[in-house]
Amino acid sequence: MAQLNLHHGKGLANGVGASSEVWEFKANEALTAGDWVALDTSQSDAARAEQVIQANTSTDGLIGVALETVASGATVRVCVGGYVENAKAQGTILINKPMTVSGSTDGAAALWNGSSTTRVVAISLEAASGNTVDCFVLKVL
């Protein structure tokens, strides 16, 4: 089910750039536009790479930002690389700073603290405002 969507997110709640990479996945829980999502490794076989859940404070396998609000079981488009607007953010994030999955807010990214136990998932392109931030998602796929 995971597949490249060549429409680059046109008409979605969260804007993306022309060079952003957008893939479709099955949402295994309700997701909100802007949520950071991860592969659902509780599944078996190929489903582990085709289904996503909201990233939480202990999630590995974070892959990108949900671009639309969907119910569990629906297809969701996810920006897995490139520019995305209104990604969920937690805490103070200044412009041009590395970001990682939040340690305290599910579905959000936070300022990377330089820890070797977390990885950088995006670069902020503005200061976070209203718990969202425009950023450049670093492709991990």
C-alpha positions as CSV (number, residue, x, y, z in Angstrom):
1,M,0.0,0.0,0.0
2,A,2.8,2.5,0.7
3,Q,3.3,4.3,-2.6
4,L,4.6,7.5,-4.0
5,N,2.0,10.1,-4.6
6,L,3.0,12.3,-7.5
7,H,0.5,15.0,-6.8
8,H,2.8,16.5,-4.2
9,G,0.0,17.1,-1.7
10,K,-2.1,19.5,-3.7
11,G,-5.4,20.3,-1.8
12,L,-4.2,19.0,1.5
13,A,-4.5,20.7,4.9
14,N,-0.7,21.0,5.2
15,G,1.2,22.5,2.3
16,V,4.3,20.9,0.8
17,G,6.9,22.0,-1.7
18,A,7.1,21.0,-5.3
19,S,10.1,18.8,-4.5
20,S,8.7,17.2,-1.4
21,E,8.2,13.5,-1.4
22,V,4.7,12.3,-0.4
23,W,3.8,8.7,0.1
24,E,0.5,7.0,0.9
25,F,0.1,4.6,3.9
26,K,-2.8,3.0,5.8
27,A,-3.4,4.8,9.1
28,N,-3.8,2.3,11.9
29,E,-5.3,5.0,14.2
30,A,-6.9,8.3,13.8
31,L,-4.4,11.0,12.7
32,T,-4.5,14.7,12.5
33,A,-2.8,16.8,9.8
34,G,0.6,17.8,11.1
35,D,1.1,14.7,13.3
36,W,4.5,13.1,13.0
37,V,4.0,9.4,12.1
38,A,6.0,6.2,12.4
39,L,5.8,2.8,10.8
40,D,3.5,0.4,12.7
41,T,6.0,-2.3,13.6
42,S,3.4,-4.1,15.7
43,Q,2.1,-5.5,12.4
44,S,3.7,-8.5,10.6
45,D,5.4,-9.0,7.3
46,A,5.0,-6.3,4.7
47,A,2.3,-4.5,6.7
48,R,5.0,-3.1,8.9
49,A,6.2,-0.9,6.0
50,E,2.7,-0.1,4.7
51,Q,0.9,1.1,7.8
52,V,1.6,4.1,10.1
53,I,0.6,5.3,13.6
54,Q,1.1,8.6,15.4
55,A,4.7,8.8,16.7
56,N,4.9,9.0,20.4
57,T,7.6,9.6,22.9
58,S,9.0,6.1,22.7
59,T,8.4,5.4,18.9
60,D,11.2,4.3,16.7
61,G,10.7,4.3,12.9
62,L,9.5,7.9,12.6
63,I,9.1,8.6,8.9
64,G,7.4,11.9,8.3
65,V,4.4,14.2,8.7
66,A,0.7,13.4,8.1
67,L,-0.7,15.8,5.6
68,E,-4.4,15.3,6.3
69,T,-6.7,14.3,9.1
70,V,-8.0,10.8,8.7
71,A,-9.8,8.1,10.6
72,S,-8.3,4.8,11.5
73,G,-8.2,2.5,8.5
74,A,-8.1,5.3,6.0
75,T,-5.3,6.1,3.5
76,V,-3.2,9.0,4.7
77,R,-0.6,11.0,2.7
78,V,2.7,11.5,4.5
79,C,5.5,13.9,3.6
80,V,8.6,11.6,4.0
81,G,11.1,14.2,2.7
82,G,11.2,17.9,1.9
83,Y,9.2,21.0,2.8
84,V,6.1,20.8,4.9
85,E,4.0,23.4,6.6
86,N,2.4,23.3,10.1
87,A,4.1,20.2,11.4
88,K,3.2,19.6,15.1
89,A,5.8,21.0,17.4
90,Q,6.5,21.0,21.1
91,G,8.4,23.6,23.0
92,T,10.7,26.4,21.8
93,I,12.1,25.8,18.3
94,L,14.0,28.5,16.6
95,I,14.7,29.0,12.9
96,N,17.3,26.7,11.2
97,K,17.5,24.2,14.1
98,P,17.6,20.4,14.1
99,M,14.4,18.7,15.3
100,T,13.7,15.2,16.8
101,V,10.6,13.4,18.0
102,S,9.3,15.0,21.2
103,G,10.0,13.4,24.5
104,S,6.8,14.6,26.0
105,T,4.1,15.3,23.4
106,D,2.8,12.5,21.2
107,G,2.8,13.3,17.4
108,A,5.1,16.2,17.8
109,A,8.7,17.1,17.1
110,A,10.9,19.2,19.4
111,L,14.3,20.9,19.4
112,W,17.1,18.2,19.1
113,N,19.3,18.4,22.2
114,G,22.4,16.8,20.7
115,S,21.6,13.4,22.3
116,S,23.2,10.4,20.6
117,T,20.0,8.4,21.5
118,T,17.7,10.4,19.2
119,R,18.1,11.3,15.6
120,V,17.4,14.5,13.7
121,V,14.2,14.2,11.7
122,A,13.9,17.7,10.3
123,I,15.3,21.2,10.1
124,S,13.1,24.1,11.3
125,L,12.5,26.8,8.7
126,E,10.9,29.2,11.1
127,A,10.4,29.7,14.8
128,A,7.6,27.4,16.1
129,S,4.3,29.3,16.6
130,G,1.1,28.0,18.0
131,N,2.6,24.5,18.4
132,T,3.3,24.1,14.7
133,V,6.4,24.8,12.6
134,D,7.3,24.8,8.9
135,C,10.2,22.5,8.4
136,F,12.3,20.4,6.0
137,V,11.7,16.7,6.7
138,L,14.9,14.7,6.3
139,K,14.2,11.6,4.3
140,V,14.9,8.4,6.0
141,L,13.3,6.0,3.5
